[in-house]
């Protein structure tokens, strides 16, 4: 996927402001008030309660599409949580008909026991041959679709169990996972539009006032920059070592957990050796270039606050303060 930086203003936002906005948006997302879904209020009160939800949702989705991020890619990332979604529904189901509004589904009696047996058998013996999405679809059809069709056609009814879900509980589950979706979008926006070095520079700008009370901000930021720069190197080395070990006959994808632990040691030890070697080389290189720990460093890029930055900060701060009252 290719991102065109000219098409999105996110790339030009001050990195320190990006970090601050991310923290503020996290707070807004976690404190979004969804009580308007469960309570009967006046239209004005409903509108005021709905406003933060509308702002955060529309803004994040528009920003996501502004960087040419694929909607299908977002769905694929979110579907990694499908097991937790399924487990959340299991927690809230009931065999007794509730007095409140409810939603019902049909399944075979003792289905859950047999479902997990089938689930485990398919997972351990056929996971390499069957696509994961097809695998989940087959299990959902066995668990819910077939009993529903049989119940409608009055076939095998005596052995079909009805599961009840309160509408309120279902909405709560949807709300929780919608919050997770918004956090996922926010994480994608930051990771796709901000480099490691920009994050490092942004943190240095934010923590700069701490220098006045004697906190060594430069040491903290140089540590962060070294960590950020070492991540791509470590990933490349891990892939290279894995390929080398596989060519020697090691199978990292075996189902035997003891073999996995043994093979993992064959991967960890070379990585540790490489890390120490590169650390000594980097320390010698920094020393020969006259680096002095604690001294201020020159910067390749200087960041200034633009009018757009102040406007964005004002809007987000408004909804941040607003979130404390609704």
ABEGO torsion letter per residue (X at the ends): XBBBAAABAAAABBAAAAAAAAAAAAAAAAABBAAAAABBBBAAAAAAAAAAAAAAAAAAAAAAAAAGBBAAAAAAAAAAAAAAAAAAAAAABBABBBABBBBBBBBBBGAAAAAAAAAAAAAAAAAAABBAAAAAAAAAAAAAAAAAAAAAAGBGAAABBBBBBBAAAAAAAAAAAAAAAAAAAAAAAAAAABBAAAAAAAAAAAAAAAAAAGBBAAAAAAAAAAAAAAAAAAAAAAAAAAAAAAAAGBBAABABAAAAAAAAAAAAAAAAAAAAAAAAAAAAAAAAAGBBBGBBBBBABBBBBBAAAAAAAAAAAAAAAAAAAX
